[in-house]
Amino acid sequence: MANKLKTFFNPARYLLLIVLPVILFLSSYKTIVERDKVWYAGGYDPEYAYLFNSLNIATFRLVGHFDHPGTPMQVYGATVLWGKWIIDQKSDSLTEDVLSNPEEYLRALNIATACLSSLAVFLAGLFLLLRTSNTWYALLLQATPFISGFILYNAFSRVTQEATLMAASLFLAAVLVDWFFNQKHKDELSFAKMFGIISGFGLASKILFAPLLVIPFLILSDLKSRKRFLIFTIGSFIVFTIPIIILYPNMAWWIIKLLIFSGQYGSGEVGLLDTLSYPQHLKWILLANTRLAVVFAIVFVFLLLKVIYFKSLKKTYLNKSAKVIAAIFIAILTGYLMIAKQPKESYLLPYEMLTGAAVILMLNEILNLKVIQPYRSIILPVIVVLITFLNINAGLSSKKSIYSSDKNSLWQTSWLAMTNAPGKNVLIFAHPASSPPAALFFGNAYSHWRYSEKIKLLSPNTFIFSLSELNIINWDRTPVNPLNIFGPEIDRILYQGSHETRAEAEDFFEAHGLTIQQIPYYEDEKQLILVVNQKKNTSVNTKKQLIFSSAENTSSYDFQNFPDKGFKSSGKTSPEISHSGHQSIFTNSETPYAFTTEDLTLKPGDELSASVYALGNQNSLKIVVSESASTKVLATSDSILKYKVGWNKHNVNYKNTSDSTINVFVYCLNHSTQEGWFDDFAIETSILIHEQQ
């Protein structure tokens, strides 16, 4: 008791326990900022599902995503959505605001997740400190999340069920260590209750927590305690899944399918395992996280030595620490065997979170050896600091390898090129792929299509090309005939998808009697945009191509100036002001030029149209078309007599009406002494093609 009182009134120990949670929060916040948009690189799974189902709970609708089940995180997400909307309302209703600004709300949810998970780590360490009076063991427990980059990424930087799963697993480990140091027979029922509450919460977070139920069941000493543990587990699960209680039959059937079908996620033939692939999957998952595998192997060796030692003493039972460590070993082994059926490295999370408790108990056993005990006060801090430092470094490096922001500018620019293209267009986005519509479609699908009509109103003339169905579909999955898309207000279809989807898209449109321009309208190394037109009996046609820059021509947070494809130079970038993305091109009397293109060859009859968004003195900000040979000005954008405050769109059109081919280049110019900014610059060239009828 004296040690616990001394710990309670020692503020230095509390400050020490803040260090790792602060590192976790700051590194997670850095990841959130670097990732920027959730939809980049198709990273919207499962965050958009959690966004939409948090919105369901926030607006008292039945959720559509209950497989994990993940309910605690959805309830937390609903609270965050309401809080953000109350503080910063941009629309009349929460639903409209979330659907209009999904990435803004996801940024808030992801930061809130970092706060929640970091707080859980602090509280788990604090709990262990108060219960054991051992700061070093508390620190060792707090360092557990660094064992995997996937834990740091999924549980701290993304709104997913992994956050609450991590918290439940960590608190189970903390109570497990507490049980070892403080359990007495009279306290057995209290521990059974704590284990049950945590386990119910863990199962409500994700059913991958199930193997951890083995631990309390093995270490509790009598049937009465085990019964209490099971009762509180069931009761806790029900409490934490109240929003989906009427969906229990659906959830049960999904779990049964996982068990009775041999394929991944309840697919394949009836059978417990695919005997051909399971051994390879098991080998892969055992090696997926080498640090977990090393701890697992050390635990095995430790138990083996314990058994040999106790047999030499002719004892038929293991001591208390060996019993707990054996339970941890069985739980991790069960986890390995379970997820090998559908292997994924991130699924190791609950078993990775047990390693801190295992290391604490083994370390405690070793430090209690008579030859080591006199040096315990020196050895323990050194070992904990060394393990923590190495674990932090390895964990952060591993997390960095999971995601990359190097290509963020490509996703952003391709999306903006699609939406800023001149003309009256219908936009069709491939799914699955990387675009805001694909992300919205995914989230709506996991919400049982509850927001189809609202999304349709917010995204007019926008459809999805389903790669699984090879068909154009509306937001509610109803098929759309592409021939019915065209009308007086529509010039053409623009299709965006990855290069790998091009063949399927072309076959689909051609099968419906439409023509696809063979040269992509716009493309980069990740995605392309195709032009789809109606067939016309004419001898004259045009080839249209887009040159576009959103000033995001490097990594979003590396503001160097490298011209985009088709540009000689972009100008001086400005990270402080932008129309979209993170930067624009800054101009003044010293640096008046922005977005200077390479030479464009225009034959007689060829046309170009250019547009740009400008901020500043609108009548001094121009788009200029010049002849390359003489730099003669051929056309400029018109002055804007009535313009709104802020960014305004400028346009210029030019047609080569001469009888000879000319080379031109286009640029933006600030011809005043005042400052001006340009962003989202687009040029569409229309090149005449003469064909045989």
C-alpha positions in Angstrom: 0.0 0.0 0.0 2.9 2.4 0.9 4.4 1.8 -2.6 1.1 2.5 -4.3 0.6 5.7 -2.3 4.1 6.8 -3.2 3.4 6.1 -6.9 0.1 8.0 -6.7 1.7 11.2 -5.4 4.7 11.1 -7.7 4.0 13.4 -10.7 7.3 12.6 -12.4 6.0 9.0 -13.1 2.9 10.4 -14.7 4.9 12.7 -17.0 7.0 9.7 -18.0 3.9 7.9 -19.1 2.9 10.8 -21.3 6.0 10.4 -23.5 5.0 7.4 -25.6 1.3 8.5 -26.1 2.6 11.9 -27.3 5.0 10.2 -29.8 2.1 8.0 -31.0 -0.2 11.0 -31.4 2.3 13.3 -33.2 3.5 10.5 -35.5 -0.1 9.6 -36.3 -1.0 13.2 -37.0 2.0 13.4 -39.3 0.7 10.3 -41.2 -2.8 11.7 -41.5 -1.4 15.0 -43.0 0.9 13.2 -45.3 -1.8 10.8 -46.6 -3.9 13.9 -47.3 -7.0 12.4 -49.0 -8.3 9.1 -47.9 -9.4 8.2 -51.5 -5.9 8.5 -52.9 -4.7 5.2 -54.3 -8.0 3.5 -53.5 -7.4 3.8 -49.7 -11.0 4.3 -48.9 -11.5 0.8 -47.6 -12.7 0.7 -44.8 -12.7 4.4 -43.8 -15.5 5.4 -46.1 -17.6 2.5 -44.8 -17.0 3.8 -41.2 -17.8 7.4 -42.3 -21.1 6.4 -43.8 -22.1 4.1 -40.9 -21.1 6.6 -38.3 -23.4 8.9 -40.2 -26.1 6.2 -40.0 -25.8 6.0 -36.2 -25.6 9.8 -35.9 -28.9 10.2 -37.8 -30.5 7.2 -36.1 -30.5 5.0 -39.2 -29.7 1.3 -39.1 -26.1 0.6 -40.1 -25.2 -1.4 -43.2 -21.8 -2.6 -42.1 -21.9 -5.0 -39.2 -19.5 -7.8 -40.2 -16.7 -7.0 -37.8 -19.0 -5.8 -36.2 -17.1 -2.6 -35.4 -20.0 -1.0 -33.6 -18.0 0.8 -30.8 -16.0 2.7 -33.5 -19.1 3.6 -35.4 -20.7 5.1 -32.2 -17.5 7.0 -31.5 -17.5 8.2 -35.1 -21.1 9.4 -34.8 -20.1 11.5 -31.8 -17.2 13.1 -33.7 -19.4 13.8 -36.7 -21.9 15.6 -34.6 -19.2 17.6 -32.7 -17.6 18.7 -36.0 -20.9 19.7 -37.6 -22.0 21.7 -34.5 -18.6 23.6 -34.5 -18.4 24.2 -38.2 -21.7 23.9 -40.1 -21.4 24.3 -43.9 -24.8 22.8 -44.7 -28.3 22.8 -43.2 -28.0 19.2 -42.1 -25.3 16.8 -40.9 -26.1 14.4 -43.7 -25.7 16.9 -46.5 -22.5 18.3 -44.9 -20.9 14.9 -44.6 -21.8 13.9 -48.1 -20.6 17.3 -49.5 -17.3 17.3 -47.6 -16.5 13.7 -46.9 -12.7 14.2 -46.8 -13.0 17.0 -44.4 -15.0 14.9 -42.0 -12.6 11.9 -42.5 -9.7 14.2 -41.5 -11.6 15.0 -38.3 -12.4 11.3 -37.7 -8.8 10.3 -38.3 -7.4 12.9 -35.9 -10.1 11.9 -33.3 -8.9 8.2 -33.8 -5.3 9.3 -33.1 -6.5 11.0 -29.9 -8.6 8.0 -28.8 -5.9 5.4 -29.4 -3.1 7.6 -27.8 -5.3 8.2 -24.8 -6.0 4.4 -24.5 -2.2 3.8 -24.4 -1.8 6.4 -21.7 -4.6 5.0 -19.5 -3.4 1.4 -19.9 0.1 2.5 -18.7 -1.4 4.5 -15.9 -3.6 1.6 -14.8 -0.6 -0.7 -14.7 1.6 1.8 -12.8 -1.1 2.3 -10.2 -1.7 -1.4 -9.8 2.0 -2.6 -9.8 3.9 0.6 -8.8 6.4 -0.3 -11.5 7.0 2.5 -14.0 9.2 0.4 -16.3 6.6 -2.3 -16.8 4.0 0.4 -17.6 6.3 1.9 -20.2 7.0 -1.6 -21.7 3.3 -2.1 -22.0 2.8 1.3 -23.6 5.5 0.4 -26.2 3.5 -2.6 -27.5 1.7 -0.8 -30.4 5.1 -0.1 -32.0 5.6 -3.9 -32.7 3.7 -3.4 -36.0 3.5 -0.7 -38.6 0.0 -1.9 -39.3 -1.1 -1.2 -35.7 0.4 2.3 -36.0 -1.2 2.9 -39.3 -4.7 1.3 -38.9 -5.3 1.8 -35.2 -3.9 5.3 -34.8 -4.2 7.1 -38.2 -7.4 5.8 -39.7 -11.0 5.6 -38.5 -11.3 1.8 -38.5 -12.3 -0.9 -36.0 -8.6 -1.5 -35.4 -8.5 1.4 -32.9 -11.0 0.0 -30.4 -9.6 -3.6 -31.1 -6.2 -2.3 -30.2 -7.5 -0.6 -27.0 -9.4 -3.7 -25.9 -6.3 -6.0 -26.5 -4.0 -3.6 -24.7 -6.3 -3.3 -21.6 -6.7 -7.1 -21.5 -2.9 -7.4 -21.5 -2.7 -4.7 -18.7 -5.3 -6.5 -16.5 -3.5 -9.8 -17.2 -0.3 -8.4 -15.7 -2.3 -6.9 -12.9 -3.9 -10.4 -12.3 -0.4 -11.9 -12.1 0.9 -9.4 -9.5 -2.2 -8.8 -7.4 -4.7 -11.6 -7.8 -5.9 -13.3 -4.6 -8.6 -15.8 -4.3 -11.1 -13.3 -2.9 -10.5 -11.0 -6.0 -11.1 -13.8 -8.5 -14.7 -12.8 -9.3 -13.7 -9.1 -9.7 -11.0 -10.1 -12.2 -13.5 -12.3 -14.1 -15.8 -9.3 -14.3 -13.0 -7.1 -15.7 -11.9 -9.7 -18.2 -15.5 -10.1 -19.3 -16.2 -6.4 -19.9 -13.0 -6.0 -21.9 -13.6 -9.2 -23.9 -17.2 -8.1 -24.8 -15.9 -4.8 -26.0 -13.1 -6.5 -27.9 -15.5 -8.8 -29.7 -17.8 -5.9 -30.5 -14.8 -4.2 -32.1 -13.8 -7.2 -34.2 -14.3 -11.0 -33.9 -10.6 -11.4 -34.4 -10.5 -10.8 -30.6 -12.1 -14.3 -30.0 -8.8 -16.2 -29.5 -8.0 -13.9 -26.6 -11.0 -15.3 -24.7 -8.9 -18.4 -24.1 -6.6 -16.5 -21.7 -9.1 -15.7 -18.9 -10.8 -19.1 -19.3 -7.4 -20.8 -18.7 -6.1 -18.7 -15.9 -9.2 -18.3 -13.8 -9.1 -20.9 -11.1 -12.6 -22.2 -10.7 -15.9 -22.8 -12.6 -17.7 -20.0 -10.8 -15.2 -17.5 -12.0 -15.3 -18.8 -15.6 -19.1 -18.6 -15.6 -18.9 -15.0 -14.5 -16.4 -14.3 -17.1 -18.6 -15.7 -19.9 -21.7 -13.9 -18.5 -20.0 -10.5 -18.5 -18.5 -11.2 -21.9 -21.9 -11.8 -23.4 -23.5 -8.9 -21.5 -20.7 -6.5 -22.5 -20.9 -7.6 -26.2 -24.7 -6.9 -26.2 -24.3 -3.5 -24.6 -21.6 -2.4 -27.1 -23.6 -3.7 -30.1 -27.0 -2.3 -29.2 -27.3 -0.3 -32.4 -27.1 -3.5 -34.5 -29.0 -5.9 -32.1 -31.7 -6.6 -34.7 -28.9 -7.6 -37.2 -27.6 -10.4 -35.0 -29.0 -13.1 -37.3 -27.2 -11.5 -40.3 -24.0 -11.2 -38.4 -24.3 -14.8 -37.1 -24.8 -16.1 -40.7 -21.7 -14.1 -41.9 -19.6 -15.7 -39.1 -21.0 -19.2 -39.9 -20.0 -18.7 -43.5 -16.5 -17.9 -42.4 -16.4 -21.2 -40.6 -18.1 -23.6 -43.0 -16.7 -22.4 -46.3 -13.1 -23.1 -47.2 -12.4 -19.9 -49.2 -11.7 -16.4 -48.0 -14.5 -14.4 -46.3 -17.1 -17.2 -46.5 -16.5 -18.0 -50.2 -15.5 -21.2 -51.9 -16.6 -24.8 -51.4 -18.1 -26.2 -48.2 -15.3 -27.2 -45.8 -13.3 -26.0 -42.9 -10.0 -25.4 -44.9 -8.6 -25.3 -48.3 -5.9 -28.0 -47.7 -3.9 -26.9 -50.7 -3.4 -23.3 -49.8 -3.7 -23.4 -46.0 -0.1 -24.6 -45.3 1.4 -21.8 -47.5 -0.9 -19.3 -45.9 0.1 -20.4 -42.4 3.8 -20.2 -43.3 3.3 -16.7 -44.7 1.4 -15.4 -41.7 4.0 -16.8 -39.3 6.6 -14.8 -41.1 4.5 -11.7 -41.8 5.7 -9.9 -38.6 9.1 -11.1 -37.7 9.1 -9.3 -34.3 5.9 -11.1 -33.3 7.3 -14.4 -34.5 10.5 -13.8 -32.5 8.5 -13.1 -29.3 6.3 -16.2 -30.0 9.4 -18.3 -30.4 10.9 -16.9 -27.2 7.7 -17.7 -25.3 7.8 -21.2 -26.7 11.4 -21.7 -25.6 10.6 -20.2 -22.2 7.7 -22.5 -21.6 9.8 -25.5 -22.8 12.5 -24.7 -20.3 9.9 -24.2 -17.6 8.5 -27.7 -18.3 11.9 -29.3 -18.2 12.8 -27.4 -15.0 9.6 -28.4 -13.2 9.9 -32.0 -14.4 13.4 -32.1 -12.8 11.8 -31.0 -9.5 9.1 -33.7 -10.1 6.3 -31.1 -10.0 3.2 -31.7 -12.0 2.1 -28.1 -12.4 3.6 -24.9 -13.7 4.0 -21.8 -11.5 1.7 -18.8 -11.8 3.8 -16.8 -14.4 4.3 -19.9 -16.6 0.5 -20.5 -16.5 -0.2 -17.0 -17.7 2.5 -17.1 -20.4 1.2 -20.5 -21.6 -2.3 -19.0 -21.9 -0.8 -16.1 -24.0 1.1 -18.6 -26.1 -2.1 -20.6 -26.8 -4.0 -17.4 -27.7 -1.4 -16.3 -30.2 -1.2 -19.8 -31.7 -5.0 -19.9 -32.0 -4.8 -16.5 -33.7 -2.2 -17.7 -36.2 -4.2 -20.8 -37.1 -7.5 -18.8 -37.4 -6.3 -16.0 -39.7 -4.2 -18.4 -41.9 -7.5 -19.2 -43.5 -7.8 -15.7 -44.8 -4.3 -14.3 -44.2 -3.7 -10.6 -43.8 -0.9 -9.0 -41.8 -3.1 -6.4 -40.2 -5.3 -9.2 -38.7 -2.4 -10.0 -36.3 -3.2 -6.9 -34.2 -4.9 -8.5 -31.1 -2.2 -11.1 -30.8 0.6 -8.6 -31.3 -0.9 -6.6 -28.5 -0.3 -9.5 -26.1 3.5 -9.4 -26.6 3.9 -6.6 -24.1 2.4 -8.7 -21.3 4.4 -11.8 -22.3 7.7 -9.8 -22.2 6.8 -8.2 -18.9 6.1 -11.6 -17.2 9.2 -13.3 -18.7 11.4 -10.4 -17.8 10.0 -10.4 -14.3 10.8 -14.1 -13.9 14.4 -13.6 -15.1 15.0 -10.6 -12.9 13.8 -12.6 -9.9 16.7 -15.1 -10.3 19.0 -14.9 -7.3 22.1 -14.1 -9.4 20.3 -11.2 -11.1 18.0 -9.8 -8.4 20.7 -7.6 -6.7 21.2 -5.8 -10.1 17.5 -5.6 -10.9 17.1 -1.8 -10.4 19.9 -1.2 -13.0 19.1 -4.0 -15.5 15.3 -3.4 -15.8 15.5 0.3 -16.9 18.3 -0.5 -19.3 16.4 -3.3 -20.9 13.1 -1.4 -21.1 14.7 1.7 -22.6 16.6 -0.5 -25.2 13.5 -2.5 -26.1 11.4 0.6 -26.3 13.8 2.6 -28.5 14.3 -0.3 -30.9 10.6 -1.0 -31.1 9.7 2.6 -31.7 12.3 3.0 -34.5 11.3 -0.3 -36.2 7.5 0.4 -35.8 7.7 3.9 -37.3 9.9 2.7 -40.2 7.5 -0.2 -40.8 4.5 2.2 -40.9 6.1 4.4 -43.4 6.6 1.5 -45.8 2.8 0.7 -45.7 1.6 3.9 -47.4 3.2 6.4 -49.7 2.4 10.0 -50.5 4.8 10.3 -53.5 2.0 9.9 -56.0 -0.6 12.0 -54.3 -0.3 14.8 -56.9 -1.2 12.3 -59.7 -4.4 11.3 -58.1 -5.4 14.9 -57.3 -4.4 16.2 -60.8 -6.2 13.4 -62.6 -9.4 14.0 -60.6 -9.3 17.8 -61.2 -8.5 17.3 -64.9 -11.6 15.2 -65.2 -13.9 17.7 -63.4 -12.3 20.8 -65.0 -12.5 19.5 -68.6 -14.2 22.0 -71.0 -17.6 21.2 -72.5 -20.8 19.6 -71.4 -19.7 16.2 -70.1 -21.0 13.2 -68.4 -18.4 11.8 -66.0 -18.0 8.0 -65.6 -15.6 6.7 -63.0 -14.4 3.1 -62.7 -15.0 1.2 -59.5 -12.9 0.0 -57.8 -10.4 2.7 -58.6 -9.1 5.9 -57.1 -11.5 8.8 -57.3 -13.9 10.6 -54.9 -17.0 9.1 -56.7 -15.5 5.6 -56.3 -15.0 6.3 -52.6 -18.5 7.6 -52.2 -19.9 4.6 -54.1 -18.0 2.3 -51.8 -19.2 4.0 -48.6 -22.8 4.1 -49.9 -22.6 0.4 -50.7 -21.6 -0.4 -47.1 -24.5 1.7 -45.9 -27.0 -0.4 -47.9 -27.4 2.4 -50.5 -29.2 4.7 -48.0 -27.6 7.9 -49.5 -28.1 7.2 -53.2 -30.6 9.9 -54.0 -28.7 12.6 -52.0 -25.4 11.7 -53.7 -27.1 11.8 -57.1 -28.3 15.4 -56.4 -24.8 16.4 -55.2 -23.1 14.7 -58.2 -25.2 15.3 -61.3 -24.2 13.7 -64.6 -21.8 11.4 -62.7 -22.0 7.6 -63.0 -20.0 4.5 -62.0 -18.5 1.9 -64.3 -18.6 -1.3 -62.2 -15.7 -3.5 -63.1 -17.3 -6.4 -61.3 -20.5 -6.2 -63.4 -18.9 -4.6 -66.5 -21.8 -2.1 -66.7 -22.5 1.6 -66.1 -24.6 1.9 -62.9 -26.2 4.8 -61.0 -25.6 5.5 -57.4 -28.3 3.0 -56.3 -26.7 0.3 -58.6 -29.4 0.5 -61.2 -28.0 -0.1 -64.7 -27.6 2.8 -67.1 -27.7 2.5 -70.9 -24.9 4.8 -72.2 -27.0 5.6 -75.3 -29.6 7.3 -73.0 -26.9 9.6 -71.5 -26.5 11.8 -74.5 -28.9 14.7 -75.0 -29.0 18.4 -75.9 -27.0 19.3 -72.7 -24.4 16.6 -73.1 -21.5 16.7 -75.6 -19.7 13.5 -74.7 -18.8 11.0 -72.0 -15.5 11.2 -70.2 -14.3 7.9 -68.6 -11.7 7.7 -65.9 -10.0 4.6 -64.7 -6.6 2.8 -64.4 -4.7 1.7 -67.5 -5.7 -1.9 -66.6 -9.4 -1.1 -67.0 -9.1 0.4 -70.5 -9.8 -2.8 -72.5 -13.0 -3.6 -70.5 -14.3 0.0 -70.8 -13.6 0.2 -74.6 -15.3 -3.2 -75.2 -18.3 -2.0 -73.2 -18.8 1.3 -75.1 -18.1 -0.2 -78.5 -20.7 -2.9 -77.8 -23.2 -0.1 -77.3 -22.4 1.5 -80.6 -20.3 4.4 -79.3 -16.9 5.5 -80.5 -13.8 5.8 -78.2 -11.0 8.2 -79.1 -8.0 5.9 -79.3 -5.6 8.4 -78.0 -6.3 9.1 -74.3 -7.8 12.5 -73.6 -5.5 12.8 -70.6 -3.2 10.3 -68.9 -0.4 9.8 -66.3 1.4 6.8 -65.1 -1.6 5.8 -62.9 -4.8 6.7 -64.6 -6.3 7.8 -67.9 -9.3 9.6 -69.2 -11.0 8.5 -72.4 -13.4 10.4 -74.6 -16.6 8.6 -75.7 -18.7 10.0 -78.5 -21.8 9.1 -80.5 -21.1 7.7 -84.0 -21.7 10.3 -86.7 -21.7 10.0 -90.5 -19.2 12.7 -91.3 -15.9 12.9 -93.0 -14.6 15.3 -90.5 -13.8 14.4 -86.9 -11.6 15.8 -84.2 -9.0 14.4 -81.8 -9.2 16.1 -78.5 -6.5 16.1 -75.8 -6.2 17.8 -72.5 -3.2 19.5 -70.9 -3.9 20.2 -67.2 -2.1 21.4 -64.1 -3.4 22.0 -60.6 0.0 23.3 -59.4 0.2 20.0 -57.4 3.2 18.9 -59.5 5.2 17.4 -56.7 4.5 15.6 -53.5 1.8 17.6 -51.6 4.3 18.8 -49.0 7.4 19.2 -51.1 6.8 22.6 -52.7 9.4 22.5 -55.4 8.6 23.6 -59.0 8.7 20.7 -61.5 6.6 21.4 -64.6 3.8 19.0 -65.4 3.6 17.1 -68.7 3.0 19.6 -71.5 4.5 22.6 -69.7 7.8 24.4 -70.1 7.4 25.9 -66.7 4.8 26.4 -64.1 6.1 29.5 -62.2 6.6 30.2 -58.5 4.4 27.9 -56.3 2.5 29.3 -53.4 1.7 26.8 -50.6 -0.3 29.4 -48.6 -3.1 30.0 -51.1 -4.9 27.6 -53.5 -8.1 27.1 -55.4 -7.9 23.4 -54.9 -5.3 21.1 -53.4 -2.4 22.7 -51.4 -0.8 25.2 -53.7 -1.2 27.6 -56.6 1.1 29.7 -58.8 2.1 33.1 -57.4 2.7 36.0 -59.7 3.7 39.7 -59.4 5.7 42.2 -61.4 9.0 40.3 -60.8 7.5 36.8 -61.6 4.5 37.6 -63.9 4.2 34.2 -65.7 2.4 31.1 -64.8 1.7 27.8 -66.6 3.7 28.3 -69.8 3.0 25.4 -72.1 5.3 23.7 -74.6 4.7 24.5 -78.2 1.4 23.2 -79.6 1.1 22.5 -83.4 -2.2 23.8 -84.9 -3.1 22.9 -88.5 -5.7 25.0 -90.4 -9.1 24.6 -88.6 -7.6 23.3 -85.3 -8.8 24.9 -82.1 -7.9 25.2 -78.5 -9.7 26.4 -75.5 -8.1 27.2 -72.2 -9.3 28.1 -68.7 -7.7 29.0 -65.4 -8.9 30.1 -61.9 -7.4 33.4 -60.9 -7.3 35.3 -57.6 -6.4 39.0 -57.4 -7.1 42.0 -59.7 -9.1 40.0 -62.2 -8.7 42.6 -65.1 -4.9 42.2 -64.8 -4.8 38.4 -64.8 -5.0 36.9 -68.3 -4.6 33.8 -70.4 -2.5 34.5 -73.5 -2.1 32.5 -76.7 1.1 33.5 -78.6 2.7 32.4 -81.8 5.9 30.5 -81.0 8.1 31.9 -83.8 7.3 35.6 -83.3 5.7 35.6 -79.7 2.9 37.6 -81.3 -0.2 37.6 -79.2 -3.0 35.8 -81.0 -5.7 35.8 -78.3 -6.3 36.7 -74.7 -9.0 36.0 -72.2 -11.6 38.7 -71.9 -11.8 41.1 -69.0 -14.2 40.1 -66.3 -16.5 43.1 -65.7 -18.6 41.4 -63.0 -16.6 39.0 -60.9 -17.2 37.5 -57.5 -14.9 38.0 -54.6 -12.2 35.3 -54.5 -11.3 32.9 -57.3 -12.8 33.5 -60.7 -12.6 31.4 -63.9 -11.0 32.9 -67.0 -11.5 31.4 -70.5 -9.9 31.9 -73.9 -10.7 30.2 -77.3 -8.5 30.3 -80.4 -8.9 28.7 -83.8 -6.3 28.6 -86.5 -8.2 30.3 -89.4 -5.1 30.7 -91.6 -4.1 28.3 -94.5 -0.9 27.3 -92.8 0.2 25.3 -89.8 1.4 27.3 -86.9 3.0 26.6 -83.5 1.6 28.4 -80.5 2.2 28.4 -76.7 -0.2 29.4 -74.0 0.6 31.0 -70.6 -1.0 33.0 -67.8 0.1 36.6 -67.2 -0.2 39.0 -64.4 0.5 42.4 -66.1 0.1 44.6 -63.0 2.3 45.4 -60.0 -0.2 43.7 -57.7 0.0 40.1 -56.5 -2.0 37.4 -58.3 -2.5 33.7 -58.1 -3.4 31.1 -60.8 -4.6 27.5 -60.2 -6.3 24.6 -62.1 -5.1 25.5 -65.6 -6.7 23.4 -68.5 -6.2 23.5 -72.3 -8.2 21.3 -74.6 -6.9 21.0 -78.2 -9.2 20.0 -81.0 -7.2 18.6 -83.9 -9.0 17.9 -87.2 -8.8 14.4 -88.5 -9.9 13.6 -92.2 -11.3 10.1 -92.5 -12.6 8.1 -95.4 -16.4 7.7 -95.3 
